[in-house]
Amino acid sequence: MKRTFIITTAIASILGFTSLPAVANEVSIQQFGWANSAGGGQVGIHNKVGIYQDGAWNSSVSNQTGGHNTAATGQQGFNNSSTTSQFGNWNSAGVGQFGVDHNSIISQDGNGNIAAGVQVGNNCSANVGQSGSGNVAAFVQVCP
């Protein structure tokens, strides 16, 4: 009797843990055009990724480790690339790229950092790195 109770309790515990939700991480990807790619990964809780791409040969990658991070990327045009890496909690990053051959990299390692930028035209490149907590960075570029 005791052995059956212990086995039943162990199985119930395992099933209880494996049926828990993924703690509300979110991914939203919208792509229009052709040959666009999007990817990334999330480890932690309450992380959000939003990607919108319209055009061709655009790519976006967002990786998040921690909790309550938000990454948003919007690209319209051709051959644009965006990479966002977030380690920590409550970080926010967003980039909008309009045109051709733009490249952006945002890296956040810490808590409560904010980075945002817009690139318009052709061949803009931005690389933002934030370490620590409470940092704010913004960039706007218009490239011929």
C-alpha positions as CSV (number, residue, x, y, z in Angstrom):
1,M,0.0,0.0,0.0
2,K,2.7,2.5,1.0
3,R,4.8,1.6,-2.1
4,T,1.8,2.2,-4.4
5,F,1.1,5.5,-2.7
6,I,4.7,6.7,-3.2
7,I,4.8,5.6,-6.8
8,T,1.4,7.3,-7.5
9,T,2.6,10.5,-5.8
10,A,5.8,10.5,-7.8
11,I,4.0,10.1,-11.1
12,A,1.5,12.8,-10.2
13,S,4.3,15.2,-9.3
14,I,6.1,14.5,-12.6
15,L,2.9,15.0,-14.6
16,G,2.2,18.2,-12.7
17,F,5.5,19.7,-13.5
18,T,5.5,18.7,-17.2
19,S,2.0,20.1,-17.8
20,L,2.9,23.6,-16.6
21,P,2.7,26.3,-19.3
22,A,5.9,27.8,-20.8
23,V,5.3,30.8,-18.5
24,A,4.1,33.1,-21.2
25,N,7.0,33.7,-23.5
26,E,5.7,35.2,-26.7
27,V,6.9,35.2,-30.4
28,S,5.1,37.0,-33.2
29,I,6.5,36.8,-36.8
30,Q,4.9,38.4,-39.9
31,Q,6.7,38.2,-43.2
32,F,5.7,39.4,-46.6
33,G,7.7,39.0,-49.8
34,W,10.2,36.3,-50.5
35,A,13.4,34.7,-49.0
36,N,13.0,36.4,-45.6
37,S,14.2,34.6,-42.5
38,A,13.5,35.0,-38.8
39,G,14.7,33.0,-35.7
40,G,16.1,33.0,-32.2
41,G,15.5,31.5,-28.8
42,Q,14.1,32.3,-25.4
43,V,15.2,31.0,-22.1
44,G,13.3,32.4,-19.0
45,I,9.9,33.8,-18.4
46,H,7.7,36.6,-19.9
47,N,10.0,37.3,-22.8
48,K,8.5,38.8,-26.0
49,V,9.8,38.9,-29.6
50,G,8.0,40.7,-32.4
51,I,9.3,40.6,-36.0
52,Y,7.8,42.2,-39.1
53,Q,9.5,41.9,-42.5
54,D,8.3,43.1,-45.9
55,G,10.5,42.7,-48.9
56,A,13.2,40.2,-49.8
57,W,16.3,38.6,-48.3
58,N,15.7,40.3,-44.9
59,S,16.8,38.4,-41.8
60,S,16.2,38.9,-38.1
61,V,17.4,37.0,-35.1
62,S,16.4,37.6,-31.4
63,N,17.8,35.7,-28.5
64,Q,16.7,36.3,-24.9
65,T,17.9,34.9,-21.6
66,G,16.2,36.1,-18.5
67,G,12.8,37.5,-17.8
68,H,10.5,40.3,-19.0
69,N,12.7,41.2,-22.0
70,T,11.1,42.7,-25.1
71,A,12.7,42.8,-28.6
72,A,11.0,44.2,-31.7
73,T,12.2,44.4,-35.3
74,G,10.6,45.9,-38.3
75,Q,12.2,45.8,-41.7
76,Q,11.0,46.9,-45.1
77,G,13.1,46.7,-48.2
78,F,15.8,44.3,-49.3
79,N,18.8,42.5,-47.8
80,N,18.4,44.0,-44.3
81,S,19.8,42.2,-41.2
82,S,19.0,42.7,-37.5
83,T,20.3,40.8,-34.5
84,T,19.2,41.3,-30.9
85,S,20.7,39.6,-27.9
86,Q,19.4,40.2,-24.4
87,F,20.8,38.7,-21.2
88,G,19.1,39.8,-17.9
89,N,15.7,41.2,-17.0
90,W,13.4,44.0,-18.1
91,N,15.5,44.9,-21.2
92,S,13.8,46.5,-24.2
93,A,15.2,46.7,-27.8
94,G,13.6,47.9,-31.0
95,V,14.9,48.6,-34.5
96,G,13.2,49.8,-37.7
97,Q,15.0,49.5,-41.0
98,F,13.7,50.9,-44.3
99,G,15.6,50.6,-47.5
100,V,18.5,48.3,-48.7
101,D,21.5,46.6,-47.1
102,H,21.1,47.8,-43.5
103,N,22.7,46.0,-40.6
104,S,21.9,46.4,-36.9
105,I,23.2,44.6,-33.8
106,I,21.9,45.3,-30.3
107,S,23.4,43.5,-27.3
108,Q,22.1,44.0,-23.8
109,D,23.7,42.4,-20.7
110,G,22.1,43.6,-17.5
111,N,18.8,44.8,-16.3
112,G,16.4,47.6,-17.4
113,N,18.3,48.7,-20.5
114,I,16.6,50.4,-23.4
115,A,17.9,50.6,-27.0
116,A,16.0,51.8,-30.0
117,G,16.9,52.9,-33.5
118,V,15.8,53.6,-37.1
119,Q,17.8,53.4,-40.3
120,V,16.6,54.8,-43.6
121,G,18.2,54.7,-47.1
122,N,21.0,52.4,-48.1
123,N,23.9,50.7,-46.3
124,C,23.5,51.9,-42.8
125,S,25.1,50.0,-40.0
126,A,24.6,50.2,-36.2
127,N,26.1,48.3,-33.3
128,V,24.8,49.0,-29.8
129,G,26.2,47.3,-26.7
130,Q,24.9,47.8,-23.2
131,S,26.3,46.3,-20.0
132,G,25.0,47.1,-16.6
133,S,21.6,48.4,-15.6
134,G,19.4,51.4,-16.6
135,N,21.2,52.3,-19.8
136,V,19.4,54.1,-22.6
137,A,20.6,54.3,-26.2
138,A,18.9,55.6,-29.4
139,F,20.1,56.0,-33.0
140,V,18.6,57.4,-36.1
141,Q,20.5,57.2,-39.4
142,V,19.7,58.3,-42.9
143,C,22.2,56.9,-45.4
144,P,22.3,57.8,-49.1
